[in-house]
Each structure stands twice: as structure tokens, then as C-alpha cells.
Amino acid sequence: MNPHNNVKKRSPRATTSDRVRPRFLCRSLLAGALATGLVAAGALPATADTAAATSLTLTATVDGRNAVLSGEFQGFSVESADFAHGYLTRERMAERLRTLGPQGVIRLGGYSMDLVWPAFGEWTDIPAPPEAIGGTVDQSDLDHLKELLDATGWKVTLGAPLKTVIDPSKIKNPTRDPSPDVSLEQVVAEVKAAHETLGDDLLGVELGNEYDNVTTLTEAELWETAKQYRAAIDQALPHANLKVIGPSANTAKTNSRLEGFVSAALADTSTEPKQVLAELASHWYPWSHCGSSRVTIEQLMSPLTYTNTRSKLAGIMAVDDQLGGTVPVTVNESNSASCSGMPEVSNSYATALWSLDYLLQAAQSGVDRLQFHTNTTGVCGDFKPRDSADYPISYRYYGAFCAADQAALDADELSANPLYYGIWAFRQVPQGRFVDLDVADEHLDKLRAYAVKGKGGALTVVLINVQDPARAESTQDAVTLNLPAAYRTGSQVTLRSAAPEGLASLDAGRISLGNQTVAPTGVASGTPQAVAVPVDHRSATVTVAPGTAQIVTFSH
């Protein structure tokens, strides 16, 4: 079944103003006595029983207009070069994906989308030109991908070259990353082979990567190009109903490219956007490591990152409102810092908490899917420079997994990085509709909080203490929850790191989720363990230690 069949079941749709409402909370004080009482009740982690506590009260309010969290929200974005080099195989990836659940979407794309050579149809036996530093995609790659999807239940979107299909005068810098001469006919040959191999597991074809970074195409010109790709694909596969994905613009805080693209689509009376587009795609990196740009852990975990992301997501959803919710909207490439991530930040424990927070924030905004860009190969820390021929398939600091050494890489043993643990924690939240929690912006330096009402009325609350446990001034968050209904039982699963370096720890082996870890084979040591949380009908108090997250489930 196509996952997009479920995407628009979040109706009646909330307006942008409904989805992004400021929250106000008045009670905030130090409560050491309260913390002591909670220790006696067994609600605190043993490692945090002497810390000061900041007392917060949150009220959960059911709102039937809120976004729905579906099982297909999460996914990965992977370079086309990784696909072309044969790394999307069942042996390498299946267990890593299965641990995250039976639903997800892999985006094949990235900047190397224009650097691969599709060897299909009449191009099957033509040698790749030297510009194809991303490698050659052939039938064997599709066959391996099919095995991976069958083994996991995941699906894919396919990135298509753009630069050599359009007018050459529209390329911004032809000498940078010169692309192999791939025609639209060659693109269609690959799409046809992909559909014949993958069937309905192929969700759409992406129209280039960040067109505004590499071309001078206007939004209206890109819309016309999208129609051109859609018509060519439809002619080759008249019954497949394969649509294109775009505009996949750069990661600016504004959404001007997205707005212009949708405006051009709506102004076109010859067709409707939903007849052309499989997804309305955006990219977002809250920080950058491009050029001289730098980011710190403090910045990544700051309220500014949260509010900038909130603004970005609200803008995306405002554009989606113009389409009336007829086209799924995705952030199909994202991570902590663009240009391969920031060393000692993107690969630090902080990223586990940040990614859990970001996934929930994005899902609550109404976005249909968020995909973290990752490598599928590489020895941890073995970063290749941007001008290296190996860069398209090299290690990236924001990757979800990497190999401890070359022997581990050769054995397809990729250790889970902090990002992976954050995604795994997110996957513990069941499907359902988001419930409002009145967290004020003034408390974002201490707490992030979300709630989802699931099957049978069970309520799952996620509380993330973003303070650094390695800092003496950090406090526990003692959160009293006013629940929307009476509950009989409560239990919680904890995401934490045992490393003394706190958020700055680079030792992913010290991270656990419910006292469980993920082995280099990709297999979890067990189901995350939950411990009981006292609940008094419509009230419960949960204490969250600095640098931890609690996934709390209340049941009737």
C-alpha cells in the first residue's frame, strides 16, 4: 500500500496559526524538597538523586485538529553515490532498518545525484565518463535494493540528474562538480528499470538536488521542468502514475523558493500540482559547517535552534495550505549542520537528544516525513575533503552509523551513532494524534515536551531535558503533568548516556535506550525496558535528569 494514502488523514486540517501557537507557562522554581520526595518514590534515575530540580507544570489538552503521527514519518536520505557503489544491500542495511521498525522511506539523492551514471536501456554497456565520480548505477544495484526493501518493508524515492538535462547556460558554475552528460531519455530508462524492479516500493522521482544552488532556473522554470520530467516518465510508464518530487531547494531559513515554486504551479491552468508532484520537498539544516561556518553543542541544543526550526516548519506548512493538503510535504534532506556535519558536535551524544526533539517537533508541525541525511559506508572519523574523488561516499560526522575500523566495514558491521539512538527513541512513540502541552518558550533551555494520544486512549509523553549533565548548574526537570483523562498505570523508557563528558561525549557505546543498546550488526540487545511511574488518576510527576529523555506512557 502506498504510504501516501495515509498522509492526509490528519483532516480536519489545522491552519498554520492553529498548528503553531505560542504556549505560556507561569510556574518555574527550584524545588529541592520535591526532588527528594521523588527519589523516595523511585521516580528518579539513581545517578541524579542529589541534583537540584526545576519544577514545571504542564497541562495536556486534546485537540482533534492536531497533526497525526504516522508509522511512515521517519526515514533516511542517502547519497546516490552510496547506491551506485552497492552499499544499499540487505547484508549491510537490513538489520539497521528493521531495528527502527517495518516502515520508513530511503531517499536516494544528495549532491551526487548529478554525479552518477545510469547504465540502463541503450546506455547499459556504455562506459561511464570520467565525470561520473559518483559511480555507475546498474541493474545489480536495483536488484540488491529490492532485496533490502523486501526484507525490511521500507520504500524509496529515486533522485534524477538535472544539470545536464536543462539548458547549459542555466548552470551556475559548470567547472564545479562537472556532471556526466546524462539526457532525459537516460533518466527515464533508469526510472523505467527501477519501477519494473521495485514496483510500488518506488514512491516518486526527485528532480535534482537543491536546484537553486547549482542552477539559475527560476521557480517557474523549475515547475516547467518538473512537468517535462513527469510527461517523459508517464510516456514510458503510462500506467505507473509515477510523479516527481521537488523543489528540494537549499536550507535557507526562509521558504521563498518553495513559495515561488508553488505559486508557479498554482498559476498554471494546464494541470494541477497533485497531477505532477508526488511530494513537495524541502531541505533544512539549522546550522552549517560550510566554509568558515561553525556550530557548538550549546548552539545545537539552544532555544534558537528550536525556534528557527519552528519558524521554518511553519513556513513550509503555510505553503502546503495553499495546495489544500493535496500533495504530501516532506523535509527529505536534513541534519544538524550542512557540509557533512560539525566534528565533535554532530557526532556527540547531544545529537541523540536533538534528533528525538526535532523528529517530534517536525511531526507535530504537520510535515509528512523527515529524512536524516547519512552515509552508509565509512570508518568513523575518516572524513574525506570536499575535493576528493572519494568524498561522495565518505564518512560524514552527522551519519547515523559508521564502522569502528576497516575490518568492521568489510564485515558490514556499522556501529550506531548518537543520531541513530535518537531515531530509535522516536520509534518508541506509538502512532496517534498529537496532544497540546503548554511549554513556554522561556523554558526551552531546560525542557522539550510532546504528547501523543494513541490506540485505546493511551497517552505517550516525551520529556527531554536538554541541559548538559556535565555542568554543575544543570538541574533536573521535575515535571508535573495534568493529564486529559484519568489513567491507572504509567511507565517510562529512558534515553541516556553513561559517559562523564555529558552532551559532548563521542562514545556512542555509552548510550542506552531503556537499558538496551544496538550492536554493530544492527541488532538491538533487547526491547527497551520500561519502569513504573506513579500516576494519580489525572496527575503524575516525572523527573528528567539533565541530558536524558523520558518516554512516558499512561494507560487506562
N, C-alpha and C positions, 0 to 999 in steps of 0.2 A: 504494500500500500504506500502510496506517495505520502511522505510526512506532511506535505503542504496541505493535505486535506484537513489536518487538524489545526493548522496555523490560525485560521480566522475564527476559531471557536472561542475567542475572547470577547465576542459581542455579548450585550451591547457595548460598543467601543467607548472607552473613555476619551474625552477631549484631552488635548495636551495640558490644559490647565487643571483638569481632574487628576491626571497622572502625576504631575509634578507640583505638589502643593507644599509650601513651607510648613514645617512642624515646630511646635513650640512646647517646651517642657520647662517647668519652673523650679523643680526640686533638685538641687545638687549640693551635697555637703559631705564632709568627711565623717565616717561613722565606724570608728574602730571597734566600739562595743558591738555593733551589728555584725561586723566581720567575725568577732569572737563567738557570738551566738551561732553563726552559720557553721563555724568549724565544729562546734559541738554536735550540730545536727548532721554532720557528714556531708555538707553540700560543697565544701571547698576542696580543691586539689591539695594534697598533703604538702606540696612544695610551696604553697602560697599562704600557709596558715598564720603567718605573723605579719603579713603586709597590711598597710593601711588600705582602706576601702573608700571608694567614691560611691555614694548611694544615689541610684537613679530609679525613677518610677516610670514605666511605660504602660500605656493603655492600648490594647489591641482592639481594633474596630473593624468589623466585617463590612466590606463594600463590594457589592456584586458587580461593580463596574471595573474593578481592578484587573490587571493582566493575569493570564493563566500561565503557569509554569508547566510546559510540556516535557515529555521524555526525550524530545529531539532537539533540545535547546543547545546542547554543547557540541563542540567539535574541534577539529584542528585544521590549520592552514599549513600546507606543506609545499615546498618549492617544487616546481615542475621538474627541476634537475634531479631531485631525490627520486621522483617517479621514473625519470629516464635512465637513471643509474641502477634501477632494480631494487630499491630499498622498501617498496611497498609490498612486502611479501607476508604470507601467513606466518612463516617461521619467525620473522623479525617483529611483526607488529600485532599479531592476533591477541596474545595474552594481555598486552598493554591496553588494547582497546576493550577487551572483554571485562577487565577489572573495572573499567569505567561504565560498564553497562551495555545492553544489547542495542542501544540506539545512539546514533551520532552521525556526523557528516564530516568527511575529509574534503577540504578544498585543495585541488591541485593547481598551483598558480605561483604567485610571487613574482619578483622581478625577473626570474629566469624563465618566465612564461614565453618571452621573446628570444630566448637563447637555446631552445631545444629544436631538434629536427624530427618532425613527424614522418615516419617511414611506413606509409600505408598507400594502398592503391598503386598508381603508377610510380609512386616515389619509394616503393618498398625496397628496391635494390639499388637506389641511387645513394652513393656515399654522402655522408654529412659534410657540408663545407666547414672550413676551419672556424668560422664564426660561431658554430654551434657548440660553444663551450659548456652548455648545459646538458649535452648528451643527446642520444637518439632514443625516441620513444617508438617502440615497435609492438607487434602482436604479443610477444612474450611478456611484456610489461602489463598489458591488458589482461592476459591470462592469469598472471600472478595476482593482480589486483582483484580479479573476480574471485579467486580462491580466498583472499583476505576478507572480502565483503561477505561471502557465503559463510565464512567461519565466525563472523562477528555480528552480522546484522546491520552493519554500518552502510552508509551510502556515500556518493561522491559528487562533486561538481568538477568540471574539466575546464582548465584555463586554455584559451586560444590565443596564439600570437596576433598582434595588432599592428606593430610598427611597419612591417614590410607590405601590409595589405593596403594601407592608406596611401594617399599622395605623399611621395618622399619629401616634398617641400614642407610638410607639416611636422617633420621630426625636429625636435628642439636641438639636439646635439648628435648628429649622425656618427661622430667619431667616438662617442662614449658607448660602451657596450654594443658595438656593431652587431646587428642581428643577421642570422642566416636568411636568405631570400625565400621566405615561405609565402605562398599565394593563398588566397581564399579557397581555391579548389583543393589545395593540400590540407588546409584546416578542415574542410568538410570531409575529406577522406578519413582523417583521424576520428572525427566525430561519428561518422558512419560506423567505423570499426568499433569504436567504444560502445555505441548503442547496441550493435549486434552482439557484443561480448557481455556487456553489463546489464542490458535491458533497463528495467525501471529503477535500478540502483543508480543510474546516471540521472541526476536531477536537473542539470542545466549546463550551459556552456558560457564561461565568463569571457567578457570582451576586453582582453588586455588587462594590464595591471597599472593602476594609477596613471591613467592616460594624461592627466594634467601635468605630471612630472616629466613625461618623455615626448609629448606632442604639443602642438599649438591648436589642436582641434577645439572649437567652441563646443559648448554643451549641445547646441542644435546640430552641429556636425557629427558629434558622437551619437546622438539619437538616430540620425540617418544611417550611420554606420551600423548601429545595432539592428536596424530594420534590414539592412543589406545582409548581415550575417544570418539573421532569422530566416529570411527568404531563401538563402542558399541552402541552409540546413533543411528547411522544410521541403525543398525541391528534391533533395537526395533521400530524405526520410519523411515522406508525406504523411505517414500515419503515426509517427513517433510523438508529435506535439512537443518537440524539444525547443525550449525557449532560451533566451540569452540572459546573462547576469551582468549588471552594471549599475552605476558608472565606476564603482571601485576607485573613487578619487583619493587624493592624498589625505594625510592625517591632520589637516588643519582643524583648529578649534571651531571654526565656523563651518557651515554646511552650504556655502554658496554654490559649489559645483553640483551638489545634489539637487539643490533648489532649481538651478538653471536647467539641469537635465530633465527634471520632472515638468518644469514649465514648458520646455520644448515638446515633450511628449504629449502634454495636455493640449497644446496649441495645434497639434497635428490632427486634422479631421479625417485623415485617410485610414486611421486604425486606432485602437485603444491600447494603452500601456500594457494591460494584462494580456493582450494577444502577442506581445513581443517579449515581455520580461518574465523570467522565472523568479528572479529576486531583485530587489532594489538594494544594492550592496554599498556599504561604506567601510572605510578603514579608520582605526583610531589607536594611536599610541599616545598616552598622556604626557610622556617625556621622550627625549631624544638623546642619542649618543652619536649623532651625525656630526662630522666636522669637529668643532671645538665644544660642542654641547656636552654637558654632564648632568647627572642626576644623583642624588643621595637617597639613602634609605628613608631619611626624615622627610624628604620631599615626596617620595613614592607613597608613604603612609599618611601624608598630611591631609587636612580638610580641603586644601586647594585642589589636590588631585581628585578628590571625591566630587567637589562642586563643579570643577571643569568638566569632568566626565558626565555629571548630571546634566549640565547645560548642553553638551554635545548630543547626548541621547535624546533630550527633549526636543532639540532641533531636528534630529532625524525623524522622530515620531510626528512632529508638526508637518514635515514634508509628506510623510506617509498618509496623514489625514487628508491631504489634497487628493490622494488616489482612492480615498474611501475604504482603505484596507483591502483593496483588491489584489495587491501584489505583496508577497512576503518581504519583510525588511530585515536585513542581516548586517552585522558587523563581521565580515568574513575574513578580515585580517586584523589582528590586534595583539598587543602585548605591552609590557611595561615601558620599554624605550626603543624607539626605532633605530635602524642600523645595527642590528644584531644584539641589542641589549647592552646594559652597563655592567662591566665586571664588578663583582662584589656587591651588587645591588640586585640585578635581575636574576642572579643565581643564589641569592641569600634566602634564608628562612622567611624573611619579610614577605617574599613573593607568594608563599603559601597562603598567608592571611589576606594579602592584597587580592589575589586571584579569586578566592572564595567570595570576598566582598564585591568585587567587580562583576562576577558572574551573576550574583543575586541582584545587584543594582541594575544591570542591563536587562535581566529577565523581568524585573518589576517595572521597568520603563515601558515594556510592551514590545521591545525588539524580539524578533522571532528566533534568532540564533546568534551566538557569539563564538568565534573560532580563533583560538590562540595559534599564532604562527610558531612553528617549531621545526627543528631539524629531526631527521630520522636516522642520522648517522653521526659519527664524530666521537673522538675521545674527549672526555671532559676537559675543558680549558684549552684544547688545541684549536685555537681560533686562527683562521687564515685571513690575511689582509684583503682589502676590497679589490686590489688589482691582481690577485692571484687567480689562476685558472681553476683552482680548487675551491674558491670562495663560494660558488653556488651550492656546493654540497658540504660545506664546512660546519664545524661546531658553532652554535650561537648561544650566547650567555642566557638568553631567555628561553632556551629549549626545555621541553618537558622531560626529556631523558637524554642520557649520554652514557658512553662506555667508560669504565674505570681505566682501561688501557687497551692496547691494540688486540691483545688476546681475547679480551671480553668482547670487543667489537666484532672480531672474526667469528665469535661464537654466538652472535646476535644477542648478547647479554647487555642490555641497556638499563642502567640504574635510574630509578625515579628521582627526579629533581624536585625542589620545593614547589614549582608550578604544578607538577603532576599531583602532589598531595592536596593542593588547593582545589583542583578539579575533582579529585576523588571525594573530598569532603562535600563539595557541592552536590555530587551524585547521591549523597545520603538523604537529601531533601526530596520528599516524595512529590509527585505531580499534584497540582491543585491550584487554587486561586489565591493570590497574594492578599494578605490582611494588613491594614494600616497599623503602623506603630508610630507613636508621636515622638520621634527622636529629633531634638532641636539641633540646628547647625552648631550651636555653641558647645555641644558635647561630642562633635565628630573627632576631636583629638583624642578621645578616650574610647568611644563605643560606636560600632555599626550594628544595626539590628534589622532583622527581616522576619516575616511570619507568613506561612503558607497553610491554608486550610485544605486538607486533603480528604481522601476517601473515608466515609463514615464519620466525618466531622472532626477527625484528629487534627491537632494543630501542631505544626513544627515551627519552632522559633530558633533563629540563628543569631547568636550574640558573639561579636568579635571585639576583643579588647586589643586595640591597635598600639597600645603603649609598649615600650621596649622593656622586657623583664630584666635586662642588664643594667638599667638605670635605676638608681636608688629612689628617685622621686616618683617612679611609676606606681600606680595604685591598682588594686583590684576593682572591678566594676561589680558592685552589689546591686543587681537589677531586680526590682520588684515588678512583676508582671500582673496587670489587671487583665484577666482573660475574658474573651467574649461569651463564654459559656462555662458551665460547671464541668470540671474534669476530675476523674477519680485517681488517675495514675500519671506519673511523669518519669521520663528517663532522658539521659543525656550522653552524647558521644563527644569526646574532646579531641581537638586537633592541637598538638603541642610539639615543641622541640625540647629535648633534654640538654641541649648544648648550653654551656655557660655564656657563650657570646651573644645570646639573645637573638634579636632580629637579624644581626649581622652574621650569624653562623652560616658557613658554607658547607657544613656537614649534613647533607640530606639524610644520612644514615641515623641521625638522632631524632628525626621527625617520626611521629606516630599519629594514627587516627584510631581512636578507641583502642589504644594499646596494640594496634596492628601496623605492620609495615609492608612494603612491596619489594619483593626480591628482584634481582637483576633479570630474572626470567620473565618478569612482568606479572607474576602471580602474587596475590596478597597472602600474607601469613594466616589470615582468617577474616571472618566478618568482624567489622569494628564493634567493640564491646561497649554496651551502654551500662550506666549505673543509675540507680534510682534518684529521683528528685522529688522532695516533698511538695505536695500541692494541696491547697486548702480550697477545694471547690473552684472558685473563680479567682484565685490568687496564688502566686508562687514567687519565691525569691531564689534567684540563681546568681551565684558569684562566679565571675570570669576572671581568671588570673591574667596579668599582663602577658601579652604575646601568645594568647591562646584563643580558641574559638569553641563555643559550646553549641552543639546541635541538639536542641531540647524538643522532645515530642510529648505532647499531652494527649491522653486518650480518655474516652468516656468510660 
